Amino acid sequence: MALKASALKVGDTHKERVCENLSRTQIVQYAGASGDYNPLHSDEVYTTQVAGYPSVFAHGMLTMGLTSKMLTNYVGAGRLKKFGVRFTNQVWPGDTLDAIATVEAVRDEDGGKVVDLKLSTVNQDGKEVVSGSATARVDA
């Protein structure tokens, strides 16, 4: 069922667990799907001994994609007008991620109603890994 502007108010939130215990396999699968084979995401020796990180980590765009899963589940397919994020921290194998959308405004635009959302995805420790915003069409 589509979101209705009349049922939304500033401050409303929607939270969804988008990943539980992210696996190295999921990270490598994303590399294959995206074509991004940067060794920071798949080569433990390179990542730890050359680059100096504690482990391989997820692609930023994988984290954005997981965040968008929550977003489209909330607003509906084909309703996004704008979506952007900032990557704020790495996502490591084993992380569990919760994505949260907070209503910032419900307004008129182009003869219809839209909702402006603040987005945040956090790991199991409550550390934000993605921040962002989105605008989506909603029913009156």
Buried (B, 14 or more C-beta within 10 A) or exposed (E): EEBEBEEBEEEBEBBBEBBEEBEBEBBBEBBEEEEBEEBBBBBEEBBEEEEEBEEBBBBBBBBBBBBBBBBBBBBBEEBBBEBEBEBBBBBBBEBBBBBBBBBBEBEEEEEEBBBBBBBBBBBEEEEEBBBBBBBBBBBE
